[in-house]
Amino acid sequence: MTKENLAIEVVARLKKEYPDAGCTLDYDQAWKLLVSVRLAAQCTDARVNVVVEDLYAKYPDVDALADADVEDIERIVRPCGLGKSKARDISACMKILKDEYGGKIPKDFKTLLKLPGVGRKSANLIMGDVFGEPAIVTDTHCIRLVNRIGLVDGIKDPKKVEMELWKIIPPEEGSDFCHRLVFHGRDICTARTKPHCERCCLSEICKKNGVEQG
């Protein structure tokens, strides 16, 4: 089976297994997703979803957060780890949105990458979830699973994984495919325990790279 054929089959099976899978960060406005994805670095989405409640209660819009004292932002977001750098990036990012984009998020990948604290993973998440554009979000679940399944061969660099997946994943499926990998990586193809291959919808087509057999 070619990688292209394997990719199509994996996409189809995960779609059937997780039909409603979406972003696990809670947000009701685009700028909030930008904040949450920055906080999610080396932190669980579940914790981020709790922490931002206090942040938005005090600073309910872009302007308020842009004008907020960075030390106060840091105090609120500290439970997410790396509080100083995350607070600094969030403050700087909100100031740019306020001053240059009328409080809106720019609908351009390269422009998003210029925002403080926004890398390719974050920019792809925004493009896919906010704007409905083709996107490949190479988070830790994605990188681990696509290597294990055999869609890429021993590649750990996020950008390189992203470039390989663009070649084989249909563009319109990319964003949801990556969300489904998160659910599958948490429930079945786990990182800290032996994966539950016996109840995996991909078991007979997965290459099981790095998985102890028997």
Secondary structure, DSSP 8 states (H G I E B T S, - for coil): --HHHHHHHHHHHHHHH-TT---SS--SSHHHHHHHHHHTTTS-HHHHHHHHHHHHHH--SHHHHHTS-HHHHHHHHGGGS-HHHHHHHHHHHHHHHHHHSTT---S-HHHHHTSTT--HHHHHHHHHHTT--------HHHHHHHHHHTSSSS---HHHHHHHHHHHS-GGGHHHHHHHHHHHHHHTS-SSS---GGG-TTTTT---TT----
